[in-house]
Amino acid sequence: MTAFSSLYWQHPPQILLQEELSKKYLVTNVLHGFSVTSVPIILLLLGYCMTKVKKIGIFQAWGFLFIGTWVCLLVACFLQDSTWIGHFYNALLPFLRNTSPLFSGILLAILTNKVIADHLLNNRYAYYIFFLLTFGVPTVFGSDIFNYSGGTTAIYAWMVFTLGVNLPDSKFSKKAWYLLTGISAILLAIMLVLMPLISEGTHGDLSTATRLTDAANLFTVSFSFCLVRLLLMLKLDEVQLFSLLGIILFSASAFLIEALNTANEKSAWGIRYTELFEAIAVFLIIWAIVHIYIKSKFFQKLGMLDGKLDSWQLVDLEKNIKLTWVYLKRSLYEHRLILSVSGVMATLAYISMFMTNVGGRVADTIEGDKSYNALTYAILQRPQIIVINALLFIGLYLFLRGLTNSFWFSFLVSDYLIIIWCIATYLKIASRREPILPSEVVMLEAYGNLLNMVPHWLLLLGVVTLIILLCVVFLLSWKVKIKKLSLKTRVKYLLIPAVVVCSSFFWNHDNFILKKPMRMLGIDPTFYNQLNGAQINGPTLQFLNNLDVVIMQRPEDYSKSKVEEIVAKYSNKAAEINKTRTNDLSEQTIIFNLSESFSDPNHVKDTKLKGDPIPYIHQLMNETTSGYMISSGFGGGTANIEYMTMTGLPLANFSPTLSTPYTQLVSAHNYNPSIVNYFSNAVAIHPYVGNFYSRPKVYEKFGFNDFIYLGSKTEIKHQEKIQNNPYLSDKVAYANTLDVINEHKGNGQFINLVTMQNHMPYNKDYYSDNTDFAVEKAVELDDEIREQINNFATGIHYTDGYVADFIEQLEAIDKPITLVFYGDHLPGIYANDMAKDGLNLHETDYFIYSNKVAREQGAKTDLVKSRYISPNDFPAMVSEATNSEISPYYALLTSVYQNLPAFYIGNESNSTSVRNVEYVTEAEKLVSEQNLTEEQKEILNDLRVIQYDITAGKNYVKDTDFMKIQSSYGDE
């Protein structure tokens, strides 16, 4: 009844939302009024049974409340995307934090009952006067003078529970109580019918029609009181009493009711059928939890505490305190081993998080404006993460204990290994601004590299400490005997850590059962910034976060023979294409310029600026190959775009668990073919810190000769900012690029330039002239969004001028230079509906420009397709634009670019192996894979086979000439 009431009336039936009175309305109101009587009935029953029958105590009630609240919270975690972590803390101290007002009222009633019973309710007349005053006065005058709030507050629970505690003995017969119950039911029904009629007659509407449909009016409580007198003739056992507590807990769990309602609105069954099913399920779940709870050792120990509490008297206070202290010391001694292990592991967990600091600070964000003191950050900001890491460390101890059955060896050796782990983490971060990753551990050479970072004195100290430690273990094992574990316990100790570690191989799967609770607890893999991930999660959790990488689904026809077939097919196609190509790609200077967040606000639907912030680039786009690149990100995902432009492999073909190829794939993979391989000289430039997305390691894997960033060996020579913007400007990004071009004496060179000028945040006072291109129109415009768009538009206007200067200087260089300029994603500042305008919010501007020398050598501006392209199309496009001969692999990419629509990653996929992907035609129409032509499907499958072979398969293409450019294929 309570479950139905809590669920059903959260979504009032349509009849109650009508303004006209009808018979259906009156019947519904009566049903509503009777359904809410369950709460006062339960409170009255509990009041009588918990004090007079005394089958359950306050500690047992607290234990059930604690466990029940956690169950509710876990259910809520699975039903919605996020749940406030404070609810879990509140469950530990529910009365002090008043997280369950009804339970707080129950506790208050128990504590105050002796005084109330002796001085206020000391006879039956006082009892009934108290009853009438507490519920009759608010009902008659229609004012909630006691703050009952319809029966949801602590004071309401205190009142009703107190009435149940002091329920006077009845002098009426059973038949009389049947009669009184019937009369009170009829009276309640009459009042529930009359109230809407009175409301309509008095106010002309139904504004006060539901005044009596709550648990705090006199008629509801009177009916509940009479019914309880009948129910008390039944003998309630522990299971029934705890079930009543459980249903009170459920009805008071606002966060759970909200989560259920959110889920119900999405239900395919229909909301009313779902609510009915839930009402039945709640009853059964509570019944099951109660049975498990009362049979647990936890329940029995709480019962012992309740027994001790009952023996406490004020006159024996000093004696009882001494006895409690003796009991506490005995309990601490009995559990000294596990308490010692837990305390040490919690300390080491804190130390491990502290060791992720850089210069005494942690949690530096990519904005660069948030950091915390390393000593206090974990304790004040991430206490739950300390606990989780401590549990992981305890798991190591348990595994060693189960393996060796030696407490001292397991405890001390696990401590030693954890300390070594902390030191190694600190050294790795100090050296490379990155924590230890699984990809490094599985590579044998990583151990040598790691040891080379360690000072020799520290290595010597570690060896000496280990020898001393083993001697101490031997001595303690001999002198201080610890009881050996049984075989059953040892098996448990081995299995528990193994299961936890093995589960980490599924943590990033969308359908992993604990994914939502983990995210709610604040465990965020932060793959784009491994250092930040280690700082917020701890290095151990972050290490485990990186274990779950499902690269992509294996194509059904993947095999060595299929790969060889594709190699032969596109070798012929490359030979055909190369007949008309006259240039050598390796002799060209190619610049891939990822311009941070560059995109035209005027292109965003329903957004209009006062002017055009990028007139030069628009003019250039009209004169060159240009259009819109379909980004896989919105507001972020830079490295993913960068990966696609250099490898030609679309993110769309990877599984959803591979969220950041740079950190999850390239850094751990030995075979990473990219456009860099076609050049004898390749340089990456990023006028910012270089540790994000593991770029130093990734660029090394790709084959770059140098990576220039703030802090690199090769300096960022030019450093200049615009007004208050904290990032280096695009002007100096281009100045450093020109230095690299001019310093290289040969012709062939590849440059990957990633700018930072227009990076978030945009709500800062960066520019004094940020109204020159002010917003005139935008979706759901408010002052904050207006300010952000204004700032962003001003930033890209500066970029427009710097691009013009850069192009002018490229024109004067006596080398064939081709610039691929593109924005990686739109800034996440627009208020458009993603479901409606999703495609538009993933369209960034791009152009391909060739300088005078390149044009004289045959550079093209009339490419086969250009309006809508994918980032992975750029290698094929730049080869066509420079009229350069290509490899069989680039022949495949050319077929993809020329024949397939652009890849668009839509909504998140429920699958762990396949993303939701649509395709954008030149007419800006979205088509599904099923609607592609047979030729397009064949090309797409060829790409998937090769992509799988390169990234997740056996690298069959590595032993072929698939990646090599060979001139005059047709003559061989």
Secondary structure by P-SEA (a helix, b strand, c coil): caaaaaccccccccccccccccaaaaaaaaaaaaaaaaaaaaaaaaaaaacccccccaaaaaaaaaaaaaaaaaaaaaacccccaaaaaaaaccccccccaaaaaaaaaaaaaaaaaacccccaaaaaaaaaaacaaaaaaccccccccccccaaaaaaaaaaaaacccccccaaaaaaaaaaaaaaaaaaaaaaaaaaaaacccccccccccccccaaaaaaaaaaaaaaacccccaaaaaaaaaaaaaaaaaaaaaaaaaaaaaccccaaaaaaaaaaaaaaaaaaaaaaaaacaaaaaaaaaaaaaaaccccaaaaaaaaaaaaaaaaaaaaaaaaaaaaaaaaaaaaaaaaaccccccccccccccccccccccccccaaaaaaaaaaaaaaaaaaaaacccaaaaaaaaaaaaaaaaaaaaaaaaccccccccccccccaaaaaaaaaccaaaaaaaaaaaaaaaaaaaaaaaccccccccaaaaaaaaaaaaaaaaaccccccccccaaaaaaaaccccccccaaaaaaaccaaaaaaaacccccccccccccaaaaaaaaaaaaaaaaaaaccccccccccccccccccccccccccccccccccccaaaaaaaaacbbbbbbccccccaaaaaaaaaaccccccccccccccccccccccccccccccccccbbbbbbcccccccaaaaaaaaacccccccccccccccccccccccccccaaaaaaaaaaaaaacccccbbbbbbbcccccccccccccccccccccccccccaaaaaaaaaaaaaaaaaaaaaaaaaaaaaacccbbbbbccccccccccccccccccccccbbbbbbbbcaaaaaacccccccccccccccaaaaaaaaaabbbbcaaaaaaaaaaacccbbbbccccccccccbbbbbcccccccccccccaaaaaaaaaaaaaaaaacccccccccccccccccccccc
